[in-house]
């Protein structure tokens, strides 16, 4: 029997997204457990598991990954295809909107800033906006 006939297209599409989220979530956990995600200035992950516990967690993750892959194949699920340019453009727009909301004027909803503080904040925000604008040219 053709695997594509096992489930209607809408269900396969939904399960494809489910499989993607499982894969992404497990990849994030693995990166954290391996310490490879702790190279950030803005986010620090504190170690809370000993090596023996991490090994047990890795074993379970591998099992989940195997079943997720099996489901993906057996049900003829389709991978999401994304172009680098689309990811870059969407992130650039997202970052730009966050930065615009971070100007001294927009931060006034949290309380007023002195002129000196406003200039300092806006100076950094403007530098970051200019750099993000440089990313937008790559379509």
C-alpha positions in Angstrom: 0.0 0.0 0.0 1.2 3.5 -0.9 2.3 5.3 2.3 1.0 8.6 1.0 -2.5 7.0 1.0 -2.3 6.1 4.8 -3.3 9.6 5.9 -5.0 12.6 4.2 -2.7 15.4 3.1 -3.9 17.8 5.9 -3.0 15.3 8.6 0.4 14.6 7.1 1.1 18.3 6.9 0.2 18.7 10.5 2.3 15.8 11.6 5.2 17.1 9.6 5.1 20.2 11.7 4.9 18.1 14.8 8.0 16.1 13.8 9.8 19.4 13.0 9.1 20.8 16.5 10.2 17.6 18.1 13.4 17.6 16.1 14.1 21.3 16.9 13.3 20.9 20.6 15.5 17.9 21.0 18.3 19.6 19.1 18.1 22.6 21.5 18.2 20.3 24.6 21.2 18.4 23.2 23.0 21.7 22.5 22.4 22.8 26.0 23.5 19.5 27.5 26.6 19.5 25.4 27.4 23.0 26.4 27.5 24.2 22.8 24.7 26.7 23.3 26.4 28.5 26.1 28.5 30.9 24.0 26.1 33.8 24.3 26.5 37.2 25.9 22.8 37.6 26.7 21.9 34.1 27.8 23.8 31.8 30.2 22.8 28.2 30.9 23.8 26.9 34.3 24.8 23.2 34.5 22.3 21.3 36.6 22.9 17.6 35.6 25.9 15.4 36.3 27.4 13.4 33.4 25.7 10.2 34.3 22.3 11.9 34.2 23.2 13.6 30.9 24.0 10.2 29.4 20.6 8.9 30.4 18.9 11.9 28.9 20.9 11.6 25.7 19.8 7.9 25.4 16.1 8.9 25.7 16.6 11.7 23.2 18.1 9.3 20.8 15.1 7.0 21.2 12.7 9.9 20.6 14.7 11.0 17.5 14.6 7.4 16.1 10.8 7.1 16.6 10.3 10.6 15.2 12.3 9.7 12.1 10.5 6.4 11.7 7.1 8.2 11.9 8.3 10.8 9.4 9.3 8.1 6.9 6.5 5.6 7.5 3.8 8.2 7.1 5.5 9.9 4.1 5.7 13.2 5.8 7.2 16.1 3.9 10.1 18.3 5.2 9.7 22.0 5.4 11.9 23.7 2.7 13.2 27.1 3.6 15.5 29.4 1.6 18.3 31.1 3.4 17.2 34.4 2.0 13.7 34.0 3.5 15.2 33.3 6.9 17.6 36.2 6.7 14.9 38.6 5.5 12.4 37.6 8.2 15.0 37.9 10.9 16.1 41.2 9.7 12.6 42.6 9.7 12.0 41.1 13.2 15.2 42.5 14.6 14.4 45.9 13.0 11.0 46.0 14.7 12.5 45.1 18.1 15.1 47.8 17.7 12.6 50.5 16.7 10.6 49.6 19.9 13.8 50.0 21.9 14.5 53.7 21.1 14.5 56.1 24.1 11.2 57.5 23.0 9.5 54.1 23.0 11.2 53.1 26.2 9.5 56.1 27.9 6.6 53.8 28.7 8.9 52.3 31.4 9.8 55.7 32.8 11.6 58.8 31.5 15.3 58.8 30.6 17.6 61.7 31.0 18.9 63.4 27.8 22.3 61.7 28.3 20.7 58.3 28.8 18.5 58.8 25.7 21.5 59.7 23.6 23.4 56.7 24.8 20.5 54.3 24.1 19.6 55.8 20.8 23.2 55.8 19.7 23.4 52.0 20.1 20.0 51.4 18.6 20.8 53.5 15.6 24.1 51.6 15.1 22.3 48.3 15.3 19.5 49.5 12.9 22.1 50.6 10.4 23.8 47.2 10.6 20.5 45.3 10.3 19.7 47.5 7.2 22.9 46.1 5.7 21.4 42.6 6.0 18.2 43.6 4.2 20.1 44.0 0.8 20.7 40.3 0.6 17.5 39.0 -1.1 
